[in-house]
Amino acid sequence: MSATHYTITDASDTDVNDIVSIADQQLGQGYLTPELTLTFLQPPNRCRIIYNQDKQTIAFCIILLLKASEISTRLGLTTHPLLPAEGMVGVIKTIAVAGPHQGKGIGRVLVQDAVQFLAGMRVKVFLCPTWKHNETVGLGNILEQSGFHTLEVIHRYWEKDSLERKYTCPACGAPPCTCTAVIYARLP
């Protein structure tokens, strides 16, 4: 990906509608709302966007900093012996690339950017929940090439959330979403 064609930067309030539009297309109608997206723009969270030379937002990445004690409630993970009991954990919560721009290395750039940001925050453990439907694991190859490994597989990961928030999964359709999450971790 050439720097002359794409720019990566922090998202602002004016980017929210573009982020929600990409999420609707790639993650399911209603998965992100403008109100929820605004919460991801507030520190210590971070939302990064990539826009093209025409200043069109073509991808985004949501990064969270969580206390280790929040992992089970925020990510649905059981206590895992490889995860810290205290301190901060970085979470690459969501990455989405608009359809016409997929397969061009943009997801890889967003993963690398998130890892760099989290490392700069002195976070040593990074997690990333990824979508799995049938045998397709979104971001799996990119994460593995970036030093992540499968930590846990959680079946029907988005079921309760999709019912409560009433979003539509691109694979399952109307709620409930029955897709599996593969939780990847990059550990020290």
C-alpha positions as CSV (number, residue, x, y, z in Angstrom):
1,M,0.0,0.0,0.0
2,S,1.6,3.2,-1.1
3,A,1.6,6.2,1.3
4,T,0.9,8.5,-1.7
5,H,-2.5,6.8,-2.2
6,Y,-3.7,6.3,1.3
7,T,-3.5,8.1,4.7
8,I,-4.1,6.6,8.1
9,T,-5.2,8.9,10.9
10,D,-7.3,9.1,14.1
11,A,-11.0,9.3,13.4
12,S,-13.0,12.3,14.5
13,D,-16.7,13.0,15.0
14,T,-17.0,13.9,11.3
15,D,-15.9,10.4,10.3
16,V,-18.6,8.6,12.3
17,N,-21.2,8.2,9.4
18,D,-18.5,6.8,7.1
19,I,-17.4,4.3,9.8
20,V,-21.0,3.2,10.4
21,S,-21.6,2.8,6.7
22,I,-18.6,0.6,6.3
23,A,-19.6,-1.4,9.3
24,D,-23.2,-1.8,8.0
25,Q,-21.8,-3.3,4.7
26,Q,-19.1,-5.5,6.2
27,L,-20.2,-6.4,9.8
28,G,-23.9,-6.2,9.5
29,Q,-26.7,-3.6,9.5
30,G,-26.8,-1.9,12.9
31,Y,-23.6,-3.6,14.3
32,L,-22.2,-0.1,15.0
33,T,-24.4,2.9,15.6
34,P,-23.3,6.5,15.6
35,E,-23.7,6.7,19.3
36,L,-21.7,3.6,20.0
37,T,-19.0,4.7,17.5
38,L,-18.6,8.0,19.3
39,T,-17.7,6.1,22.5
40,F,-14.8,4.5,20.6
41,L,-13.4,8.0,19.8
42,Q,-12.9,8.8,23.6
43,P,-9.6,8.0,25.3
44,P,-8.3,5.6,26.2
45,N,-10.0,4.1,23.2
46,R,-8.9,4.9,19.7
47,C,-10.4,4.6,16.3
48,R,-8.1,4.8,13.2
49,I,-9.3,5.4,9.7
50,I,-7.7,5.0,6.3
51,Y,-8.8,7.3,3.5
52,N,-7.8,7.4,-0.1
53,Q,-6.5,10.2,-2.2
54,D,-10.1,11.4,-2.8
55,K,-10.5,11.7,1.0
56,Q,-13.0,8.9,1.1
57,T,-12.9,6.7,4.2
58,I,-12.2,3.2,3.1
59,A,-11.4,1.3,6.4
60,F,-11.3,1.6,10.1
61,C,-9.9,0.0,13.2
62,I,-11.3,0.3,16.8
63,I,-8.7,-0.2,19.5
64,L,-9.6,-0.5,23.2
65,L,-7.4,-0.4,26.3
66,L,-9.0,-2.6,29.0
67,K,-8.0,-3.5,32.5
68,A,-7.2,-7.2,32.7
69,S,-10.2,-7.6,35.1
70,E,-12.5,-6.4,32.3
71,I,-11.6,-9.0,29.8
72,S,-14.2,-11.6,30.8
73,T,-17.1,-9.2,30.9
74,R,-16.1,-7.1,27.8
75,L,-14.9,-9.9,25.6
76,G,-16.7,-13.0,27.0
77,L,-13.5,-14.8,27.7
78,T,-13.1,-17.3,30.5
79,T,-10.2,-16.9,32.8
80,H,-7.2,-18.0,30.8
81,P,-3.8,-18.9,32.4
82,L,-1.9,-17.1,29.7
83,L,-3.7,-13.8,30.3
84,P,-2.5,-11.4,33.0
85,A,-4.6,-11.0,36.2
86,E,-3.9,-7.3,36.4
87,G,-2.6,-4.5,34.3
88,M,-3.8,-3.3,30.9
89,V,-4.7,-5.4,27.8
90,G,-4.9,-4.0,24.3
91,V,-7.9,-5.1,22.2
92,I,-8.1,-4.7,18.5
93,K,-11.9,-4.8,18.7
94,T,-12.9,-4.3,15.1
95,I,-11.3,-3.9,11.7
96,A,-13.4,-3.4,8.6
97,V,-12.4,-2.5,5.0
98,A,-14.9,-1.4,2.4
99,G,-15.5,-4.1,-0.2
100,P,-13.8,-2.6,-3.2
101,H,-10.6,-2.0,-1.2
102,Q,-10.3,-5.5,0.3
103,G,-7.3,-7.6,-0.6
104,K,-4.9,-4.7,-1.0
105,G,-3.1,-4.9,2.3
106,I,-5.2,-2.3,4.2
107,G,-6.2,-4.7,7.0
108,R,-2.6,-5.6,7.5
109,V,-1.7,-1.9,7.8
110,L,-4.4,-1.4,10.4
111,V,-3.3,-4.4,12.4
112,Q,0.3,-3.1,12.4
113,D,-0.8,0.4,13.3
114,A,-2.9,-1.0,16.2
115,V,0.1,-3.1,17.5
116,Q,2.4,-0.1,17.2
117,F,-0.1,2.1,19.1
118,L,-0.6,-0.5,21.9
119,A,3.1,-1.1,22.2
120,G,3.6,2.6,22.6
121,M,1.1,2.5,25.5
122,R,3.3,-0.1,27.1
123,V,0.7,-2.8,26.7
124,K,2.3,-6.3,26.4
125,V,-0.8,-8.4,25.8
126,F,-2.9,-7.8,22.7
127,L,-6.3,-9.6,21.9
128,C,-8.4,-9.6,18.8
129,P,-11.8,-11.3,18.5
130,T,-12.3,-12.3,14.8
131,W,-15.3,-13.5,13.0
132,K,-15.6,-17.1,11.8
133,H,-18.3,-18.5,9.7
134,N,-18.0,-22.1,8.4
135,E,-14.2,-22.3,7.9
136,T,-13.6,-18.7,7.0
137,V,-11.8,-16.7,9.7
138,G,-11.6,-13.0,9.1
139,L,-8.1,-11.5,9.7
140,G,-6.8,-14.9,10.7
141,N,-3.8,-15.0,8.3
142,I,-3.0,-11.3,8.9
143,L,-3.0,-11.8,12.7
144,E,-0.9,-15.0,12.6
145,Q,1.7,-13.2,10.4
146,S,1.7,-10.4,13.0
147,G,2.6,-12.8,15.8
148,F,-0.9,-13.6,17.1
149,H,-2.0,-17.1,18.0
150,T,-5.4,-18.6,18.6
151,L,-6.3,-18.3,22.3
152,E,-9.9,-19.4,22.4
153,V,-12.8,-20.3,20.2
154,I,-16.2,-19.2,21.3
155,H,-19.2,-20.6,19.5
156,R,-22.3,-18.3,19.0
157,Y,-20.2,-15.4,20.3
158,W,-22.4,-12.6,19.0
159,E,-25.8,-14.4,19.7
160,K,-26.8,-12.5,22.8
161,D,-25.4,-9.2,21.6
162,S,-27.2,-9.5,18.3
163,L,-30.5,-10.2,20.0
164,E,-30.1,-7.3,22.4
165,R,-28.9,-4.8,19.9
166,K,-30.9,-6.2,17.0
167,Y,-28.2,-6.0,14.3
168,T,-28.2,-8.2,11.2
169,C,-25.2,-10.5,10.6
170,P,-24.0,-10.6,7.0
171,A,-23.7,-14.4,7.2
172,C,-26.7,-15.3,9.4
173,G,-29.2,-12.6,8.5
174,A,-31.6,-11.4,11.2
175,P,-30.8,-12.1,14.8
176,P,-29.6,-14.3,16.3
177,C,-26.1,-14.4,14.9
178,T,-24.7,-17.9,15.3
179,C,-21.2,-17.2,14.1
180,T,-18.1,-18.2,16.0
181,A,-15.4,-15.9,17.3
182,V,-11.8,-16.9,17.3
183,I,-9.9,-14.9,19.9
184,Y,-6.4,-14.2,18.9
185,A,-3.7,-13.2,21.4
186,R,-0.2,-11.8,21.0
187,L,1.6,-12.5,24.3
188,P,5.0,-11.4,25.5
